[in-house]
Amino acid sequence: MALAGNGVFLSAVDDGTADGEQLLDRALALTRELRKRRLRHERATAPLAGAPQRPDIYWDHAPSGRYPIIAFRSVPCDKYVLGFCGPCSYSARAHPAGLTREAQYASLPRQLEWLLERFDDLFVAEASGRLPGYRLRSAPRRPWYMLQLAGESSFFRDAEVPPIQRKMILERLLTFQEERGVNLHLMLECRAEHILNVERSGELRDLAPLLRSLDAVINVGFEAENDFLRNVGFAKDLPRTSFIKAMKVAQVYGLDPGVFVFAGATFLTVAEILEQTTNSLMFLEKLGLFANVMVPNLQAYTLPDLLHEVGLYRLPEPYFLLDLADRLLAFRPVRSRPVTPFDWFLGGLESDPRPRCNLLTNPHRQTTDAVTEAIHACIIDLVRNQDDVAYRARAARLRAAPDHAFHEHDLRRRDARPWCRRLQEQLDVAAGFVENYYGRLRAAGQ
């Protein structure tokens, strides 16, 4: 049994294989090298000569339509550079050489103005501005629009968005909200440790009036309730105790925290992924937290993509999405001060940086195109309308199709090896395949 320096439990099973700490070190080293190559590729194909003039925009679905996820370009995420947080690719982009931190911070107001100047295109054209049951604290007749803000990883990380810029961004959004006559539902993506930092410093208390006026909530990565899966499989570097403490702080401030759960790991069977997702949802339900369940995709220059290329990892069939939706419909947290009138998101179907493939576009899936498209439409309609009766009827028809047998076959697959042995064997193969993998990416123009 191994302990990391922060006291995070790492080892799943002591069976004579490398323990969790050794596996984590190997995975971090390999991921760091892959990310260096990714950044080298980004600098060559999308160079940035000066200070960023605009943020990156990603998209996801909600009951009102699509909403933008805004990633301010700033100082790279420290965890990304070190190889942590496997599912995240926010910092997988070029950064200008020779630009001081002060110059990068000075670009944040311009990035925000770029966003607000395009409000009609990025918000009004993509969402209805309506959501029945939404309990806004003021001006309930105004249209409302969701937006999610992050830095390179965390809005509350000082090295990415310093306190002065944080306050400026929130004040500008509040001013814009009043000028435009809309309500903004602001989701701030951050890390648990940074919530604790701004609470200790008193900054969170000082920002509380602004946050309330913007109906702000926070979104925090947790990935998995299982400690080995979270801190070795996903390299999250997040003790359970720190996460729980941060969530309690957020609840006290009325920030109605949403928590990312990642429904996938390269060394788990499909049945195990569903079991672990269920366990994670049960854990969040007990804590009274909103759930953001993310599905896997394959990003270039990542360990999952490398393992997929070598044949050691296969994405689930699209029917997997229906099984996740079933679990989310059974998810009933009692949130202490809910801001959003529903309890979950199911995301990652459309993501940026654009993946090489996802569950729907996977060239190795056995589910036919027609059934895949029908599953996708079923899930999007559920997310948009929250109509569980209509969803269950459509899901039953889809499961009656012959293609469901492919997913059933995946669900029956078992693996008696301990998780740590499976991961060790994947890392052994991956270490010898790296140069071949780079060659394949170059041949594909990536």
C-alpha positions as CSV (number, residue, x, y, z in Angstrom):
1,M,0.0,0.0,0.0
2,A,1.6,3.3,-1.1
3,L,0.9,6.9,-0.1
4,A,1.7,9.9,-2.2
5,G,3.2,13.0,-0.6
6,N,-0.3,14.5,-0.1
7,G,-1.6,11.5,1.7
8,V,-3.6,10.2,-1.3
9,F,-4.2,6.4,-1.2
10,L,-2.8,5.0,-4.4
11,S,-2.6,1.3,-4.5
12,A,-5.6,-0.8,-5.3
13,V,-4.4,-4.3,-4.8
14,D,-1.1,-5.7,-3.4
15,D,-0.5,-8.6,-5.8
16,G,3.2,-8.3,-6.5
17,T,2.8,-5.8,-9.3
18,A,4.1,-2.2,-9.2
19,D,2.1,-0.3,-6.6
20,G,0.0,2.7,-7.3
21,E,2.8,5.2,-6.7
22,Q,5.1,3.6,-9.1
23,L,2.4,3.3,-11.7
24,L,1.5,6.9,-11.3
25,D,5.1,8.0,-11.8
26,R,5.3,6.0,-15.0
27,A,2.0,7.3,-16.3
28,L,3.0,10.9,-15.5
29,A,6.4,10.5,-17.3
30,L,4.8,9.1,-20.4
31,T,2.0,11.7,-20.4
32,R,4.5,14.6,-20.0
33,E,6.4,13.4,-23.1
34,L,3.2,13.0,-25.1
35,R,2.1,16.5,-24.1
36,K,5.4,18.0,-25.0
37,R,4.9,16.6,-28.5
38,R,1.4,17.9,-28.6
39,L,2.6,21.4,-27.7
40,R,5.4,21.2,-30.3
41,H,2.8,20.3,-32.9
42,E,0.5,23.1,-31.8
43,R,3.3,25.7,-32.1
44,A,4.1,24.5,-35.6
45,T,0.5,24.4,-36.9
46,A,-1.1,27.2,-34.9
47,P,1.6,29.6,-33.7
48,L,0.8,32.5,-31.5
49,A,3.0,35.5,-32.2
50,G,1.8,37.8,-29.5
51,A,-0.7,38.2,-26.6
52,P,-3.9,36.2,-27.1
53,Q,-6.7,38.4,-28.5
54,R,-9.6,35.9,-27.9
55,P,-10.4,32.9,-25.6
56,D,-10.9,29.4,-26.9
57,I,-14.6,28.5,-27.2
58,Y,-15.9,25.0,-26.7
59,W,-19.6,23.9,-26.7
60,D,-22.0,21.6,-24.9
61,H,-25.7,21.0,-24.6
62,A,-28.2,22.1,-22.0
63,P,-32.0,22.4,-21.8
64,S,-32.0,25.8,-23.3
65,G,-29.8,24.9,-26.3
66,R,-26.0,25.0,-26.7
67,Y,-23.9,27.0,-24.3
68,P,-20.3,28.1,-24.7
69,I,-17.4,27.0,-22.5
70,I,-14.9,29.9,-22.4
71,A,-11.3,29.0,-21.8
72,F,-9.2,32.2,-21.3
73,R,-5.7,31.8,-22.8
74,S,-3.2,32.5,-20.1
75,V,-0.4,30.8,-18.2
76,P,-0.4,27.0,-18.8
77,C,-2.0,24.7,-16.2
78,D,0.7,23.5,-13.8
79,K,-0.9,20.1,-13.6
80,Y,-1.1,19.7,-17.3
81,V,2.7,20.4,-17.7
82,L,3.5,17.8,-15.0
83,G,1.3,15.1,-16.6
84,F,-1.6,15.1,-14.2
85,C,-5.3,15.2,-14.9
86,G,-5.4,12.8,-17.8
87,P,-8.9,13.7,-19.2
88,C,-8.1,17.4,-19.6
89,S,-6.8,19.2,-22.7
90,Y,-7.4,22.9,-21.9
91,S,-3.7,23.6,-22.0
92,A,-3.1,21.6,-25.2
93,R,-2.5,24.7,-27.3
94,A,0.4,27.0,-28.4
95,H,1.6,29.7,-26.1
96,P,3.6,32.8,-27.3
97,A,7.3,32.6,-26.7
98,G,8.9,35.3,-24.7
99,L,5.7,36.9,-23.4
100,T,5.8,37.8,-19.8
101,R,3.1,36.7,-17.3
102,E,2.1,40.4,-16.9
103,A,1.5,40.7,-20.7
104,Q,-0.6,37.5,-20.7
105,Y,-2.7,38.8,-17.8
106,A,-3.1,42.2,-19.5
107,S,-4.7,40.3,-22.4
108,L,-7.6,38.9,-20.3
109,P,-9.8,42.1,-20.6
110,R,-9.4,42.0,-24.4
111,Q,-10.3,38.3,-24.5
112,L,-13.5,39.1,-22.4
113,E,-14.5,42.0,-24.7
114,W,-14.0,39.7,-27.8
115,L,-16.5,37.4,-26.2
116,L,-19.1,40.0,-25.3
117,E,-18.9,41.7,-28.7
118,R,-20.1,38.4,-30.2
119,F,-22.9,37.8,-27.6
120,D,-25.6,37.5,-30.3
121,D,-23.6,34.8,-32.2
122,L,-22.3,32.9,-29.2
123,F,-25.4,33.1,-27.0
124,V,-28.6,34.3,-28.5
125,A,-28.3,32.3,-31.7
126,E,-27.4,29.1,-29.8
127,A,-29.9,29.1,-26.9
128,S,-33.6,30.0,-26.3
129,G,-33.0,32.1,-23.3
130,R,-35.7,30.2,-21.4
131,L,-35.8,27.5,-18.8
132,P,-39.0,26.6,-16.9
133,G,-38.3,26.4,-13.2
134,Y,-35.2,28.5,-13.2
135,R,-35.2,30.5,-10.0
136,L,-33.2,33.6,-10.7
137,R,-32.6,35.9,-7.8
138,S,-33.6,39.0,-9.7
139,A,-35.3,40.1,-12.9
140,P,-37.0,36.8,-13.6
141,R,-38.6,38.0,-16.8
142,R,-35.3,38.6,-18.6
143,P,-33.9,35.9,-20.9
144,W,-31.1,33.9,-19.3
145,Y,-27.9,32.5,-20.9
146,M,-25.5,30.0,-19.5
147,L,-21.7,30.4,-19.9
148,Q,-18.9,28.5,-18.4
149,L,-15.6,30.2,-17.7
150,A,-12.2,28.7,-17.0
151,G,-8.6,29.7,-17.3
152,E,-6.2,27.2,-18.6
153,S,-7.6,24.9,-15.9
154,S,-9.1,26.8,-13.0
155,F,-10.7,30.3,-12.8
156,F,-9.5,30.6,-9.2
157,R,-5.9,29.7,-9.8
158,D,-3.9,32.9,-9.2
159,A,-1.2,32.0,-11.8
160,E,-3.8,31.8,-14.5
161,V,-6.4,34.5,-13.6
162,P,-5.0,36.7,-10.8
163,P,-7.4,38.2,-8.2
164,I,-7.4,41.6,-9.8
165,Q,-8.4,40.2,-13.1
166,R,-11.0,37.8,-11.5
167,K,-12.8,40.7,-10.0
168,M,-12.6,42.7,-13.2
169,I,-14.1,39.9,-15.2
170,L,-17.0,39.4,-12.8
171,E,-17.7,43.1,-12.6
172,R,-17.6,43.5,-16.4
173,L,-20.0,40.5,-16.7
174,L,-22.4,42.1,-14.2
175,T,-22.3,45.4,-16.0
176,F,-22.9,43.7,-19.3
177,Q,-25.8,41.8,-17.9
178,E,-27.5,45.0,-16.8
179,E,-26.7,46.9,-20.1
180,R,-28.0,44.0,-22.2
181,G,-31.1,43.2,-20.1
182,V,-30.3,39.5,-19.7
183,N,-29.5,37.2,-16.8
184,L,-26.2,35.3,-17.0
185,H,-26.0,31.9,-15.3
186,L,-22.2,31.8,-14.7
187,M,-20.4,28.5,-14.3
188,L,-16.8,28.9,-13.0
189,E,-14.6,25.9,-13.7
190,C,-12.0,25.5,-11.0
191,R,-10.0,23.0,-8.9
192,A,-11.0,22.1,-5.4
193,E,-7.8,23.3,-3.9
194,H,-8.3,26.7,-5.4
195,I,-11.7,27.1,-3.8
196,L,-10.0,26.4,-0.4
197,N,-7.3,29.0,-1.2
198,V,-9.7,31.8,-2.0
199,E,-11.8,31.0,1.0
200,R,-8.7,31.1,3.3
201,S,-7.6,34.4,1.8
202,G,-11.0,36.1,2.2
203,E,-11.3,36.7,-1.5
204,L,-14.4,34.4,-1.8
205,R,-16.1,36.4,0.9
206,D,-15.3,39.7,-0.9
207,L,-16.6,38.3,-4.3
208,A,-19.8,36.8,-2.8
209,P,-22.1,39.8,-3.9
210,L,-20.8,39.6,-7.4
211,L,-21.2,35.9,-7.6
212,R,-24.7,36.0,-6.3
213,S,-25.6,38.7,-8.9
214,L,-24.4,36.4,-11.7
215,D,-26.1,33.3,-10.4
216,A,-22.7,31.8,-10.3
217,V,-21.9,28.1,-9.6
218,I,-18.7,26.3,-9.7
219,N,-17.7,23.2,-11.6
220,V,-15.0,21.0,-10.1
221,G,-13.2,17.9,-11.4
222,F,-13.4,14.8,-9.2
223,E,-13.5,12.1,-12.0
224,A,-14.2,9.1,-9.7
225,E,-15.1,8.2,-6.2
226,N,-12.6,5.3,-6.2
227,D,-9.2,6.6,-5.0
228,F,-7.1,4.4,-7.2
229,L,-9.1,5.3,-10.3
230,R,-9.1,9.0,-9.5
231,N,-5.5,9.5,-8.4
232,V,-3.7,6.8,-10.5
233,G,-6.0,6.1,-13.4
234,F,-6.8,9.7,-14.0
235,A,-3.8,11.2,-12.1
236,K,-6.1,13.7,-10.5
237,D,-3.9,14.4,-7.4
238,L,-7.0,15.1,-5.3
239,P,-7.5,13.8,-1.8
240,R,-11.0,12.9,-1.0
241,T,-10.9,15.0,2.2
242,S,-9.8,18.1,0.3
243,F,-12.6,17.6,-2.2
244,I,-15.3,17.2,0.5
245,K,-14.0,20.3,2.3
246,A,-14.0,22.4,-0.8
247,M,-17.6,21.3,-1.7
248,K,-18.8,22.3,1.8
249,V,-17.2,25.7,1.4
250,A,-18.9,26.2,-2.0
251,Q,-22.3,25.1,-0.6
252,V,-22.0,27.6,2.3
253,Y,-21.4,30.4,-0.3
254,G,-24.4,29.2,-2.4
255,L,-22.2,28.2,-5.3
256,D,-24.2,25.0,-5.9
257,P,-21.2,23.0,-7.0
258,G,-21.3,20.7,-10.1
259,V,-18.8,17.8,-10.1
260,F,-17.2,16.2,-13.2
261,V,-17.3,12.4,-13.2
262,F,-15.4,10.7,-16.0
263,A,-17.1,7.6,-17.3
264,G,-14.2,5.8,-18.8
265,A,-10.7,4.4,-18.1
266,T,-8.5,2.5,-20.4
267,F,-8.0,-0.5,-18.0
268,L,-11.7,-1.0,-17.0
269,T,-14.2,-3.2,-18.7
270,V,-17.5,-1.5,-19.9
271,A,-19.3,-3.1,-17.0
272,E,-16.7,-1.8,-14.5
273,I,-17.0,1.7,-16.0
274,L,-20.7,1.7,-15.4
275,E,-20.3,0.3,-11.9
276,Q,-17.7,2.9,-11.0
277,T,-19.9,5.7,-12.5
278,T,-22.8,4.5,-10.4
279,N,-20.6,4.5,-7.3
280,S,-19.4,8.0,-8.0
281,L,-23.0,9.2,-8.5
282,M,-24.1,7.7,-5.3
283,F,-21.2,9.5,-3.5
284,L,-22.2,12.8,-5.0
285,E,-25.8,12.2,-4.2
286,K,-25.0,11.8,-0.6
287,L,-23.1,15.1,-0.6
288,G,-26.0,16.9,-2.4
289,L,-24.0,17.8,-5.5
290,F,-24.8,18.4,-9.1
291,A,-23.2,15.8,-11.5
292,N,-21.4,16.5,-14.8
293,V,-20.8,13.1,-16.3
294,M,-18.3,13.2,-19.2
295,V,-17.9,10.4,-21.8
296,P,-14.5,9.5,-23.2
297,N,-13.1,10.5,-26.5
298,L,-9.6,10.1,-28.1
299,Q,-7.4,13.2,-28.2
300,A,-4.1,13.1,-30.2
301,Y,-1.0,12.8,-28.1
302,T,-2.7,11.2,-25.1
303,L,-2.2,7.8,-23.5
304,P,-5.7,6.6,-24.3
305,D,-5.2,7.4,-28.0
306,L,-1.8,5.6,-28.0
307,L,-3.4,2.5,-26.3
308,H,-6.2,2.6,-28.9
309,E,-3.7,2.7,-31.7
310,V,-1.8,-0.3,-30.3
311,G,-5.1,-2.2,-29.8
312,L,-5.2,-2.2,-26.0
313,Y,-8.1,0.2,-25.5
314,R,-11.5,0.2,-27.2
315,L,-14.2,2.9,-26.8
316,P,-17.6,1.6,-25.7
317,E,-20.4,1.2,-28.2
318,P,-22.8,4.1,-28.5
319,Y,-25.4,2.2,-26.5
320,F,-23.2,3.0,-23.5
321,L,-24.7,6.5,-23.5
322,L,-28.2,5.0,-22.8
323,D,-26.9,3.2,-19.8
324,L,-25.3,6.4,-18.5
325,A,-28.6,8.3,-19.0
326,D,-30.5,5.6,-17.1
327,R,-28.2,6.2,-14.1
328,L,-28.5,9.9,-14.3
329,L,-32.3,9.7,-14.3
330,A,-32.1,7.8,-11.0
331,F,-29.7,10.4,-9.6
332,R,-31.6,12.4,-6.9
333,P,-29.3,14.7,-4.9
334,V,-30.8,17.0,-2.3
335,R,-28.9,20.2,-3.0
336,S,-28.9,22.7,-0.2
337,R,-29.2,25.9,-2.3
338,P,-29.9,24.8,-5.9
339,V,-29.3,27.4,-8.6
340,T,-30.0,25.2,-11.7
341,P,-33.4,23.4,-11.7
342,F,-32.0,20.1,-12.8
343,D,-29.4,17.8,-11.3
344,W,-27.1,16.7,-14.1
345,F,-25.3,17.2,-17.4
346,L,-24.1,14.5,-19.8
347,G,-21.3,16.0,-21.7
348,G,-18.3,15.3,-23.9
349,L,-20.2,14.2,-27.0
350,E,-19.0,17.3,-28.7
351,S,-15.7,18.6,-27.4
352,D,-12.7,20.7,-28.1
353,P,-9.9,20.4,-28.7
354,R,-11.5,18.4,-31.4
355,P,-10.9,14.7,-30.7
356,R,-9.6,12.2,-33.3
357,C,-12.9,10.3,-32.6
358,N,-15.5,9.7,-29.9
359,L,-18.1,7.1,-29.2
360,L,-20.2,8.2,-32.1
361,T,-17.5,8.6,-34.7
362,N,-15.3,5.7,-33.7
363,P,-14.4,3.8,-36.9
364,H,-14.2,0.6,-34.9
365,R,-17.7,0.7,-33.5
366,Q,-20.0,-2.2,-34.6
367,T,-23.2,-0.2,-34.1
368,T,-24.5,0.9,-37.5
369,D,-24.6,4.6,-38.5
370,A,-28.4,4.7,-38.4
371,V,-28.6,3.4,-34.9
372,T,-25.7,5.5,-33.7
373,E,-27.4,8.7,-35.0
374,A,-30.7,7.6,-33.4
375,I,-28.9,7.1,-30.0
376,H,-27.2,10.5,-30.3
377,A,-30.6,12.2,-31.1
378,C,-32.2,10.4,-28.2
379,I,-29.5,11.6,-25.7
380,I,-29.5,15.2,-27.0
381,D,-33.3,15.4,-26.7
382,L,-33.1,14.1,-23.2
383,V,-30.5,16.7,-22.2
384,R,-32.5,19.5,-23.9
385,N,-36.0,18.5,-22.7
386,Q,-35.4,16.5,-19.5
387,D,-38.4,14.3,-20.6
388,D,-37.7,11.0,-19.0
389,V,-41.0,9.4,-20.2
390,A,-40.2,10.1,-23.9
391,Y,-36.6,9.1,-23.4
392,R,-37.5,5.7,-21.8
393,A,-39.8,4.8,-24.7
394,R,-37.1,5.7,-27.3
395,A,-34.4,3.9,-25.4
396,A,-36.5,0.8,-25.2
397,R,-37.0,0.8,-29.0
398,L,-33.3,1.3,-29.6
399,R,-32.4,-1.5,-27.3
400,A,-34.8,-3.8,-29.2
401,A,-32.7,-3.3,-32.3
402,P,-30.2,-6.1,-33.3
403,D,-27.2,-3.8,-32.8
404,H,-27.8,-3.9,-29.1
405,A,-26.1,-7.3,-29.1
406,F,-22.7,-5.7,-29.6
407,H,-23.1,-3.7,-26.4
408,E,-24.4,-6.7,-24.6
409,H,-21.3,-8.6,-25.6
410,D,-19.1,-5.8,-24.2
411,L,-21.1,-5.9,-20.9
412,R,-20.5,-9.6,-20.5
413,R,-16.7,-9.3,-20.9
414,R,-14.8,-9.9,-17.6
415,D,-11.2,-9.4,-16.6
416,A,-9.9,-11.2,-13.5
417,R,-6.7,-9.2,-13.3
418,P,-6.4,-6.5,-10.6
419,W,-6.6,-3.0,-12.0
420,C,-3.0,-2.2,-11.1
421,R,-1.8,-5.2,-13.1
422,R,-3.8,-4.2,-16.1
423,L,-2.5,-0.7,-16.0
424,Q,1.1,-1.9,-15.5
425,E,0.8,-4.1,-18.6
426,Q,-0.7,-1.2,-20.7
427,L,2.2,1.1,-19.6
428,D,4.7,-1.6,-20.5
429,V,3.4,-1.9,-24.1
430,A,2.9,1.9,-24.4
431,A,6.5,2.6,-23.5
432,G,7.7,0.6,-26.5
433,F,5.1,2.0,-28.9
434,V,5.7,5.7,-28.5
435,E,7.8,6.4,-31.6
436,N,5.6,4.2,-33.8
437,Y,2.6,6.3,-32.5
438,Y,4.3,9.6,-33.3
439,G,4.9,8.2,-36.8
440,R,1.2,7.4,-37.2
441,L,0.2,10.9,-36.1
442,R,2.6,12.5,-38.5
443,A,1.2,10.4,-41.3
444,A,-2.3,11.6,-40.4
445,G,-1.1,15.2,-40.4
446,Q,-1.3,15.6,-36.6
